[in-house]
Amino acid sequence: QESLLEKVKIAQKKMAAHEKFYGEVDNGTRLYIDAQEAGFFYIPQNSQEEVVELAPHAVQAPYLIVHVDPRLLERILDKKAHWNNAEVGSHLRFTRDPNVYQRSIHLFMSYLHC
């Protein structure tokens, strides 16, 4: 069975592959996933960087942190749930700096699955 970090790495590669279709969506905002006790991950929006598990205090602005229950994250990564449904159902919490909604990151995140 793959670890959560391994699944996130696979999903990030698939997500980054969509940059060919949507062009460069990396707008400088760093994407982080806070899966509570299961890990805190930096998710690059491009294919040149790797997913990194790090400590929450290592966050660098500008950023978007998606707070998600690790069980829901597993379901999303395994395509048993979807980011859009989790967001609409208020199962995700967001922390932004600056506090500006960037549609491109949310669109790109919808491709973050295995």
C-alpha positions in Angstrom: 0.0 0.0 0.0 1.3 3.4 -1.0 2.0 6.0 1.7 0.0 9.3 1.6 3.2 11.1 0.5 3.7 8.7 -2.4 0.1 9.2 -3.5 0.4 13.0 -3.3 3.6 12.8 -5.4 1.8 10.7 -8.1 -1.2 13.0 -8.1 1.0 16.1 -8.4 2.7 14.7 -11.5 -0.7 14.1 -13.1 -1.9 17.6 -12.0 1.2 19.2 -13.4 0.7 17.4 -16.7 -2.4 19.5 -17.3 -0.2 22.7 -17.6 0.2 21.6 -21.3 -3.6 22.1 -21.8 -4.1 25.2 -19.6 -0.8 26.9 -20.1 1.3 28.2 -17.3 -1.0 28.5 -14.2 1.8 28.8 -11.7 1.1 32.4 -10.5 3.7 32.4 -7.7 1.3 31.3 -5.0 2.5 28.2 -3.1 -0.1 25.4 -2.6 0.1 23.5 0.7 -2.1 20.7 1.9 -2.6 20.3 5.7 -3.7 16.7 6.3 -3.5 17.1 10.0 -1.5 14.3 11.7 -1.0 12.6 8.3 1.3 15.3 7.0 1.7 18.8 5.7 2.7 18.9 2.0 4.0 21.5 -0.4 2.4 20.9 -3.8 4.2 22.6 -6.7 2.0 23.7 -9.6 4.6 22.9 -12.1 6.4 19.7 -13.2 9.9 20.9 -12.5 9.5 20.7 -8.7 8.8 17.8 -6.3 6.2 17.4 -3.6 7.8 18.0 -0.2 6.5 17.0 3.3 7.4 19.8 5.7 6.6 21.4 9.0 3.7 23.9 8.9 5.9 26.7 10.2 8.0 26.4 7.0 5.2 28.0 4.9 6.3 30.8 2.6 4.0 33.6 1.4 2.2 34.0 -1.0 0.4 30.8 -0.2 -2.9 28.8 -0.2 -3.2 26.2 2.6 -5.9 23.6 2.1 -6.9 22.1 5.4 -8.4 18.6 4.9 -9.2 15.5 6.9 -6.7 12.9 6.0 -9.4 10.3 5.3 -11.1 12.7 2.8 -7.7 13.4 1.2 -7.2 9.6 0.7 -10.6 9.4 -0.9 -9.9 12.3 -3.2 -6.5 11.0 -4.2 -8.1 7.5 -5.0 -10.9 9.2 -7.1 -13.6 8.2 -4.6 -14.3 11.9 -3.9 -13.6 15.1 -5.7 -12.0 18.4 -4.6 -15.0 20.4 -6.0 -17.5 18.4 -4.0 -15.4 18.7 -0.9 -15.1 22.4 -1.3 -18.8 22.9 -2.0 -19.7 20.7 0.9 -17.6 22.9 3.2 -15.2 19.9 4.1 -12.2 22.0 3.3 -10.8 25.0 5.1 -8.6 27.6 3.4 -5.9 29.9 4.7 -4.5 32.5 2.2 -1.8 35.1 2.2 -2.7 37.4 0.7 -6.4 36.8 1.3 -7.3 36.8 -2.4 -9.3 34.0 -4.1 -7.4 32.7 -7.2 -9.6 30.7 -9.4 -6.7 29.2 -11.3 -5.3 27.3 -8.3 -8.7 25.8 -7.5 -9.2 24.8 -11.1 -5.7 23.2 -11.2 -6.4 21.4 -7.8 -9.3 19.6 -9.3 -6.7 17.5 -11.2 -4.9 16.5 -8.1 -5.7 12.8 -7.9 -4.1 9.4 -8.7 
